[in-house]
Amino acid sequence: MITELLYLKDSYLKSADAKVIRAEGNLVILDKTIFYATSGGQPNDTGFIYGDEKFQVLDVFKEGGEVWHKLDKNFQGKTDVKLELDWDKRYKHMKLHTSIHIISAIAMNEFNARITGNQIYDDYARIDFNFQEWNAELSKRIEDRANQEISKAQEVEILYMNREEIFSNPKMVKVDPSLIPDDSVLRVIKIGDVDIQPDGGTHVKNTSEIGSLSIYKIENKGKNNKRMYFKLQ
């Protein structure tokens, strides 16, 4: 990959200077980007690229080992550009993503259930678990525990750890191991004392930014597959 992913080090970057190093119609590759590409259940960012013209960023995706930015029109003009993020949208994604980590850690450590899938939307998120049984009482217990951890105002840190060290601790691997990159050194998100796991997404700096969450819907998606929906308040 030739694009430096600035959000991996700082999820709060709202703007940055970059250079267009490849353009194919309305698709461009940049030397660096603040725009998250759809992956891991987190949607792509949107925003604007300013060059000789103003280009709206409609989609960001990975293909062929590169990060492509889809614009509202064909790119032309100077290649030195300025990037501007739709911050309100990104910040919602960050709060929901950190919440997913907290909920998944509680489900695994306290209820012996592993997350099997998740999806973030603009105003809510869903998580799938391999619970055999699911009911309103269990939902309330998880919601209460998650809000308890959120209210502690725990710091969210970005670490880098060797793959061997991560896989030597089963509690750090909360998703299907095949979904974790093959890199020898992996980016890890640590949330206070409640969670630590490999992750390539964007997160808040402190759980106090989340507010509180509410699990408002549960679904049975088949044997050992239960789905819950939550939103932030």
Residue pairs with C-beta under 8 A, 6 or more apart in sequence:
1 65
1 66
1 67
2 21
2 29
2 31
2 66
3 29
3 30
3 31
3 32
3 33
3 66
3 67
4 31
4 32
4 33
5 32
5 33
5 67
6 13
6 16
6 32
6 33
6 34
7 13
7 33
7 34
7 35
7 36
7 202
8 158
8 187
8 200
9 158
11 90
11 94
11 202
11 203
11 204
12 205
13 34
13 85
14 34
14 84
14 85
14 87
15 34
15 82
15 83
15 84
15 85
16 32
16 33
16 34
16 82
16 83
17 80
17 81
17 82
17 83
18 30
18 31
18 32
18 33
18 80
18 81
18 82
18 83
19 30
19 31
19 32
19 79
19 80
19 81
20 28
20 29
20 30
20 51
20 75
20 79
20 81
21 29
21 30
21 31
21 79
22 28
22 29
23 29
23 74
23 75
23 76
25 74
25 75
26 70
26 71
26 72
26 73
26 74
26 75
27 68
27 69
27 70
27 71
27 75
28 49
28 68
28 69
28 71
28 75
29 66
29 67
29 68
29 69
30 67
30 69
30 81
30 83
33 60
33 67
33 69
33 83
34 45
34 47
34 83
34 85
35 44
35 45
35 46
35 47
35 57
35 60
35 67
35 69
35 83
35 85
36 42
36 44
36 45
36 60
36 90
36 93
36 201
36 202
37 44
37 60
37 61
37 62
37 67
37 68
38 44
38 59
38 60
38 61
38 62
39 62
39 200
39 201
40 179
40 199
40 200
40 201
41 100
41 117
41 118
41 119
41 120
42 93
42 97
42 120
42 201
42 202
43 93
43 120
43 121
43 122
44 59
44 60
44 61
45 57
45 60
45 85
45 86
45 89
45 90
45 93
46 56
46 57
46 58
46 59
46 60
46 86
46 89
47 56
47 57
47 83
47 84
47 85
47 86
48 54
48 55
48 56
48 57
48 83
48 84
49 55
49 57
49 69
49 71
49 75
49 81
49 82
49 83
49 84
50 81
50 82
50 83
50 84
51 75
51 77
51 78
51 79
51 80
51 81
51 82
52 76
52 77
52 78
53 73
53 76
53 77
55 71
55 72
55 73
55 75
56 71
56 72
57 69
57 70
57 71
58 70
58 71
58 72
59 69
59 70
60 67
60 68
60 69
60 70
61 67
61 68
61 70
62 68
89 122
90 202
91 204
92 122
92 123
92 232
93 120
93 122
93 202
94 202
94 203
94 204
95 204
95 209
95 210
95 211
95 232
96 120
96 121
96 124
96 125
96 232
97 120
97 125
97 201
97 202
97 203
98 156
98 191
98 203
98 204
98 207
98 210
99 125
99 146
99 150
99 210
99 213
99 230
99 232
100 115
100 118
100 120
100 125
100 127
101 189
101 191
101 195
101 197
101 199
101 203
102 146
102 149
102 150
102 191
102 194
102 195
102 207
103 127
103 142
103 146
103 213
103 230
104 115
104 118
104 127
104 174
104 195
105 174
105 191
105 194
105 195
105 197
106 142
106 145
106 146
106 149
106 194
107 113
107 114
107 115
107 129
107 131
107 142
108 114
108 115
108 171
108 174
109 171
110 145
111 131
111 138
111 142
113 129
113 130
113 131
114 129
114 130
114 174
114 175
115 127
115 128
115 129
115 174
115 175
116 128
116 129
116 130
116 176
116 225
117 127
117 128
118 125
118 126
118 127
118 128
119 125
119 126
123 231
124 229
124 230
124 231
125 229
125 230
125 231
126 227
126 228
126 229
126 230
127 227
127 228
127 230
128 221
128 225
128 226
128 227
129 225
129 226
129 227
129 228
130 224
130 225
130 226
131 138
131 224
131 226
132 223
132 224
134 218
134 220
134 226
134 228
135 218
136 218
139 215
139 218
139 228
140 215
142 215
142 228
143 213
143 214
143 215
143 230
146 213
147 212
147 213
149 191
149 192
149 194
149 207
150 207
150 208
150 210
150 211
150 212
150 213
151 207
151 208
151 212
152 192
152 207
153 206
153 207
153 208
154 191
154 192
154 193
154 194
154 206
154 207
155 191
155 192
155 205
155 206
156 189
156 190
156 191
156 192
156 203
156 204
156 205
156 206
156 207
157 189
157 190
157 191
158 187
158 188
158 189
158 190
159 187
159 188
159 189
159 190
159 196
160 185
160 186
160 187
160 188
161 185
161 186
161 188
161 198
162 184
162 185
162 186
163 182
163 183
163 184
163 185
163 186
166 172
166 173
166 180
166 186
166 188
166 198
167 173
167 177
172 188
172 196
172 197
172 198
173 180
173 197
173 198
174 197
175 197
180 186
180 198
181 198
181 200
186 198
187 198
187 199
187 200
188 196
188 197
188 198
188 199
189 195
189 196
189 197
189 198
189 199
189 201
189 203
190 196
191 203
191 207
192 207
204 210
210 232
211 232
211 233
212 232
212 233
213 230
213 231
213 232
213 233
214 230
214 231
214 232
214 233
215 228
215 229
215 230
216 229
216 230
216 231
217 228
217 229
218 226
218 227
218 228
218 229
219 226
219 227
219 228
219 229
220 226
220 227
221 227
